[in-house]
């Protein structure tokens, strides 16, 4: 049994757009409250808007999204005091050119169509049959020829995650990447985790050994680690003050290709986890890892 600490917490109000750092956040059975609460969807194709589809929507990473009111207020207003991710508050989206779109405004859908194409709208629940489109060659194994997969993977039905409800990365993994490619900027934002765990002086990709293990965080939350997180070209795209850098993915490929079964051997950074017990997460919480 090993104990580390929570270095930082992150959620992303709109899928593939810039996120926000939290000092504390409730965890529901559907993820960190407010995380991937909204996503762009093309009604005609039933495909979700993701920066993984680089040619069409790579610029999503350069958009900023903020809730117009804290989702925590929804949780605190429930009579039983529990957290819920239903009824997500409206979001205010700032496009790369400075244009602001408020999802609560009557003209918001028209503005989204102007910015991202006709038929695009914001949804907070994944409709049946929703697909995630990505660049060819992103996956391997028997899925190598696919360019789209069903949204949510092992996450609860109706959620807008790629695969699982929680994504975790460690400080030791970021250090390992930086050591191999010192000129690269391996900022947390490139990998879009929910939880960054401070592993002290540990070295290497320590979370590789957590698959199948349990993480108990603080006094409330328990997570079950499922698989290493496969990475794609999205990690190399420009966002905020981070430049485009194809060597980010090449470094992960050189250092940490993992056997993901049917998915093949893929570059991985971080791990996915499922929620066993809900509660609240706080920066500085102890993280106990057991197998």
C-alpha positions in Angstrom: 0.0 0.0 0.0 1.4 3.4 -1.1 0.3 6.9 -0.1 0.6 10.0 -2.3 -1.3 13.3 -2.5 -3.6 15.1 -4.9 -1.6 17.9 -6.6 -4.4 19.4 -8.6 -8.0 18.8 -9.8 -9.4 19.7 -13.2 -12.7 19.6 -15.0 -13.8 20.5 -18.5 -17.2 22.1 -18.8 -17.4 21.5 -22.6 -15.7 18.5 -24.1 -12.4 19.3 -25.9 -12.4 22.9 -24.7 -10.1 24.5 -22.1 -10.8 23.4 -18.6 -10.7 24.9 -15.1 -8.7 24.0 -12.0 -10.6 23.4 -8.8 -9.6 23.5 -5.2 -12.3 21.0 -4.4 -15.1 19.2 -6.3 -17.9 16.8 -5.6 -17.7 13.4 -7.3 -20.9 11.7 -8.4 -21.4 8.3 -9.9 -21.0 10.0 -13.3 -17.7 11.7 -12.7 -16.4 15.0 -11.2 -19.4 17.3 -11.0 -19.4 19.5 -14.1 -16.8 17.5 -16.0 -17.7 17.2 -19.7 -21.1 18.5 -18.8 -21.6 19.7 -22.4 -20.4 18.7 -25.8 -20.9 19.8 -29.4 -23.0 17.4 -31.5 -23.7 17.3 -35.2 -27.4 16.4 -35.3 -27.3 15.0 -38.9 -24.3 12.7 -38.4 -24.9 12.0 -34.7 -21.2 12.6 -34.1 -19.7 14.4 -31.1 -17.4 17.4 -31.5 -13.9 16.5 -30.5 -10.5 17.9 -31.2 -9.5 14.3 -32.0 -11.0 15.1 -35.3 -8.2 17.5 -36.0 -9.0 18.8 -39.5 -12.6 19.7 -38.6 -12.4 20.6 -34.9 -8.8 20.9 -33.8 -9.4 24.5 -32.8 -11.8 23.4 -30.0 -8.8 23.2 -27.7 -8.3 27.0 -28.2 -11.9 27.7 -27.0 -12.5 28.6 -23.4 -15.7 27.5 -21.5 -16.9 28.5 -18.1 -20.1 27.8 -16.2 -22.4 30.8 -15.8 -23.1 29.5 -12.2 -21.3 26.9 -10.2 -22.6 23.3 -10.7 -21.9 22.8 -7.0 -25.0 25.0 -6.4 -27.1 22.3 -8.0 -25.7 19.7 -5.6 -26.2 21.9 -2.5 -29.7 22.7 -3.5 -30.9 19.1 -3.4 -33.0 18.3 -0.3 -30.8 15.3 0.6 -27.5 17.2 0.1 -26.2 14.8 -2.5 -24.4 15.7 -5.7 -26.1 15.4 -9.1 -24.8 16.1 -12.6 -28.3 16.6 -14.1 -29.4 20.1 -15.0 -25.9 21.4 -15.7 -25.7 25.2 -15.7 -25.3 27.2 -18.9 -21.8 27.7 -20.2 -20.1 30.8 -21.7 -17.8 29.9 -24.6 -15.1 32.2 -25.8 -13.9 31.4 -29.3 -10.3 31.9 -30.4 -11.2 35.2 -32.1 -12.8 36.6 -28.9 -16.4 35.9 -29.9 -18.5 34.9 -26.9 -21.4 32.4 -27.0 -23.7 32.0 -24.0 -25.6 28.7 -24.2 -28.5 30.2 -22.3 -29.0 32.9 -25.0 -31.8 32.4 -27.6 -29.3 33.0 -30.4 -26.7 30.5 -29.1 -27.5 27.7 -31.6 -27.2 30.1 -34.5 -23.9 31.4 -33.2 -22.6 27.8 -32.8 -23.7 27.0 -36.4 -21.7 30.0 -37.6 -18.6 29.0 -35.7 -18.7 25.2 -36.1 -21.0 24.5 -39.0 -24.7 23.9 -39.7 -26.6 21.5 -37.5 -24.2 21.8 -34.5 -25.7 22.2 -31.1 -24.7 21.8 -27.4 -26.0 18.7 -25.5 -25.6 17.7 -21.9 -26.7 14.1 -22.3 -25.4 11.8 -25.0 -28.2 10.7 -27.3 -28.4 7.0 -28.2 -26.0 6.1 -31.0 -23.7 9.0 -30.5 -20.3 8.4 -32.1 -16.8 9.9 -31.5 -14.9 10.7 -34.7 -11.1 10.7 -34.8 -8.1 10.6 -37.2 -7.4 7.3 -38.9 -4.7 5.3 -37.2 -5.5 6.6 -33.7 -6.3 3.1 -32.5 -4.6 -0.2 -33.2 -5.3 -3.9 -33.0 -8.7 -4.9 -34.5 -9.8 -1.3 -34.4 -7.0 0.0 -36.5 -9.1 0.7 -39.6 -11.9 2.5 -37.6 -12.4 6.3 -37.6 -15.2 6.4 -35.1 -16.4 4.5 -32.0 -19.3 4.8 -29.6 -19.0 7.5 -26.9 -18.6 6.6 -23.2 -16.9 3.2 -23.4 -17.0 2.0 -19.8 -18.5 5.3 -18.4 -22.2 5.5 -17.4 -24.7 5.6 -20.2 -25.5 9.1 -21.4 -22.2 10.6 -20.4 -19.9 12.4 -22.8 -16.6 10.8 -21.9 -14.4 9.1 -24.5 -14.0 6.0 -22.3 -14.1 6.3 -18.5 -15.5 8.8 -16.0 -12.1 9.7 -14.4 -8.7 10.3 -15.9 -5.5 10.4 -13.7 -1.9 11.4 -14.3 1.1 11.5 -12.0 3.9 14.0 -11.5 6.4 11.2 -12.0 5.1 10.5 -15.4 5.3 14.2 -16.4 8.9 14.3 -15.2 9.8 11.1 -17.1 8.5 12.7 -20.3 10.3 16.0 -19.6 13.6 14.2 -18.9 13.4 12.5 -22.3 12.6 15.6 -24.2 13.6 18.7 -22.1 12.7 21.2 -24.9 9.1 20.0 -24.9 6.4 21.5 -22.7 4.6 18.6 -21.0 2.0 20.8 -19.3 -1.0 19.1 -17.6 -3.3 20.9 -20.1 -2.0 18.7 -23.0 -3.3 15.5 -21.3 -6.5 16.9 -19.8 -6.6 14.8 -16.6 -9.1 15.2 -13.8 -6.7 14.4 -11.1 -2.9 15.0 -10.9 -1.3 12.9 -8.2 2.0 14.1 -6.6 4.2 11.0 -6.3 7.0 12.7 -4.4 10.4 11.3 -5.5 9.0 8.3 -7.4 10.3 7.9 -10.9 8.9 6.7 -14.2 5.3 5.8 -15.3 4.3 4.6 -11.8 0.6 4.5 -12.7 1.2 1.7 -15.2 1.2 -0.6 -12.2 -2.1 0.6 -10.8 -4.3 -1.2 -13.4 -6.8 -3.3 -11.5 -5.9 -1.5 -8.2 -7.9 0.7 -6.0 -7.3 4.4 -5.2 -8.8 5.8 -2.0 -8.7 9.6 -2.0 -9.3 11.6 1.1 -12.0 10.3 3.4 -14.7 9.7 0.8 -13.8 8.8 -2.8 -12.8 5.3 -4.0 -11.7 4.7 -7.6 -10.9 1.4 -9.5 -8.2 1.8 -12.1 -9.2 0.2 -15.4 -6.6 0.7 -18.2 -3.7 3.0 -19.1 -4.9 6.0 -21.1 -4.0 5.8 -24.8 -2.8 9.0 -26.3 -3.4 10.5 -29.8 -2.5 13.6 -31.9 -4.6 15.8 -29.6 -1.7 16.0 -27.2 0.4 17.8 -29.8 -2.1 20.5 -30.8 -1.7 24.2 -29.8 -3.8 25.5 -27.0 -3.5 28.7 -24.8 0.2 29.4 -24.7 1.3 25.9 -25.7 2.7 25.5 -29.2 2.0 22.7 -31.7 4.6 20.0 -31.0 4.5 16.6 -32.7 7.4 15.4 -30.5 5.0 15.3 -27.5 3.3 12.2 -28.8 6.5 10.8 -30.3 8.1 10.9 -26.8 5.2 9.1 -25.2 5.4 6.5 -27.9 9.1 5.9 -27.4 8.8 5.6 -23.6 5.5 4.1 -22.8 3.8 1.9 -25.4 1.4 -0.5 -23.5 -0.5 -3.6 -24.6 -4.2 -2.7 -24.4 -5.5 -6.0 -25.8 -7.9 -5.5 -28.7 -6.8 -1.9 -29.0 -3.2 -2.9 -29.7 0.1 -1.5 -28.4 -0.4 2.2 -28.0 1.4 5.2 -26.4 -0.1 5.8 -23.0 0.1 8.6 -20.4 -2.0 8.3 -17.3 -4.8 5.9 -16.4 -8.5 5.7 -16.6 -10.6 4.9 -13.5 -14.2 4.0 -12.6 -16.0 5.4 -9.5 -16.6 2.9 -6.7 -17.6 5.4 -4.0 -18.6 9.0 -4.4 -17.8 12.0 -2.2 -15.6 15.1 -2.4 -12.1 15.6 -3.7 -9.8 18.3 -2.4 -6.4 19.5 -3.4 -3.9 18.0 -0.9 -6.0 14.9 -0.1 -4.0 11.7 0.6 -4.2 9.1 -2.1 -3.8 5.5 -0.9 -3.1 2.9 -3.6 -3.8 -0.8 -2.9 -4.0 -3.9 -5.0 
